[in-house]
Amino acid sequence: MNLNSLKTEIDKELGTLKTDSDCATFHQKYLSKSGVITNLMGTIKDLDPAQRGKFGAEINVLKRDTESRLFTLQAQIKDRELNEKLMQDKLVDITIPDLTREVGSLHPITRIAREVEQVFASMGFHIESGREIVTEYENFESVNVPANHPARDMQDTFWLSNGNVLKTHTSALQNILLKKYGPTFGAIFPGRCYRNENLDASHEMAFFQVEGMMVGENITISNLIYFLKTALTTVFKKDIEVRLRPGFFPFTEPSFEFDISCVFCSSRDGCSVCKKSGWIEFCGCGMIHPRVLEMGGVDPNKYQGFAFGFGLTRLVMMKYGIGDIRVFNSGNVEALKAI
């Protein structure tokens, strides 16, 4: 498809969007994993090598511009709908405090985050927290995901008008900590991440991850296994078996998928959660890519390190047997009380 024709088509359709449902339909058509713009990225491989870079860059610019305009329009629609609702409810004084409100408690994600922080702090790790708005360099390039890397298309990123992004993974803090602590340290950093996902029982646009890394001389994958196994055994309050499978992540080499013994059936007979295998895929991990160390100012010829990242939200779901991720942001006090 001619890019100029596509731009004209997008401009025309953006002008017709009136409701949040219209915006969702537009996003599915153009920006989803099966959308027109995403499919165009798949045609790059068929071009002459000399044309690929220019064409890929043009598509990325079109995607960012379309996302930015759509998100702005969505915000305007929501503001308008809210104002209309407030006008309908103008006889209600929303400033009057609710005198019947019960005292709250810590959110389940906060509770488990503190447990994870405590166990890693006891093993000598720094506990860090990063910004939710990060630069493109921090989120992508500093973890070995350059502009034309296919891994960028695996994450529906929220781009801001100034070129920054809502961080898509806690790995965005790796480069900052490498420069902060130097060549020998261990740190974990829980944080909220954002991806433009369609909401369902297992996907949310805002979710929590925990990133961990350790750098030094003679660091091996055995160190990674020990620290993760110790932390998980502490959180689940029972012995957790682990195993590694080969995987791929741009920021680690070698990379692994980290599996744990099923916490629901204890690996005896298997269950529907682990698909009768006795194992649950838990997180991605590996040895930090030499290029990532180098960009952080650490000599990869002298120092090595491991990194891992797991879904804190998913860990809470596993610990408490919660089947729907949407309950965490629902504001349903009764459901959260039951956890």
HELIX and SHEET records of a PDB file:
HELIX    1   1 LEU A    3  LEU A   14  1                                  12    
HELIX    2   2 ASP A   20  TYR A   30  1                                  11    
HELIX    3   3 VAL A   36  MET A   41  1                                   6    
HELIX    4   4 ILE A   44  ASP A   46  5                                   3    
HELIX    5   5 PRO A   49  GLN A   88  1                                  40    
HELIX    6   6 PRO A  108  SER A  122  1                                  15    
HELIX    7   7 GLU A  136  ASN A  139  1                                   4    
HELIX    8   8 GLU A  141  VAL A  143  5                                   3    
HELIX    9   9 PRO A  150  MET A  154  5                                   5    
HELIX   10  10 THR A  170  LEU A  173  5                                   4    
HELIX   11  11 GLN A  174  TYR A  181  1                                   8    
HELIX   12  12 ILE A  221  PHE A  236  1                                  16    
HELIX   13  13 PRO A  290  MET A  295  1                                   6    
HELIX   14  14 LEU A  312  TYR A  320  1                                   9    
HELIX   15  15 ILE A  325  ASN A  329  5                                   5    
HELIX   16  16 VAL A  333  LYS A  337  1                                   5    
SHEET    1   A 7 HIS A 126  ILE A 127  0                                        
SHEET    2   A 7 PHE A 185  TYR A 194  1                                        
SHEET    3   A 7 ALA A 206  GLY A 216 -1                                        
SHEET    4   A 7 GLN A 304  GLY A 311 -1                                        
SHEET    5   A 7 TRP A 279  ILE A 288 -1                                        
SHEET    6   A 7 THR A 252  SER A 261 -1                                        
SHEET    7   A 7 VAL A 242  PHE A 249 -1                                        
SHEET    1   B 2 ILE A 133  VAL A 134  0                                        
SHEET    2   B 2 VAL A 165  LEU A 166 -1                                        
END                                                                             
